[in-house]
């Protein structure tokens, strides 16, 4: 969860993008990433976060010429 938190803190709008990807309200992502009293996401959303992070770290596809 710490890696997701750091990734989202690096650029404005990442929490909102993650919420949209997971199909949840943005306040839920904020609750999951809260440093003081985090709420744990369910397994489906936790796996969705991992998938989202993997997609974020892939370089964009280069079109074939």
C-alpha positions, 0 to 999 in steps of 0.5 A, a space after each residue: 500500500 505504501 508504494 501505491 501511496 507514494 505513486 499517487 502522491 507524486 502527481 496530482 490526479 492519480 488518486 482520482 485516476 485510480 478510483 475511476 479505474 477501480 470503479 469506486 468513489 475517490 474518497 474510498 481511495 483516500 481512505 485506503 491510502 490514509 497514513 494514520 488510519 487506513 481502511 483495507 480494500 477488499 481483495 478485488 480492489 487490492 488486485 486492481 491497484 496492483 494491475 493499475 500500477 503495472 499499467 502505469 509503469 509500462 512505457 507507452 506503445 510505439 506505433 509501427 512505421 
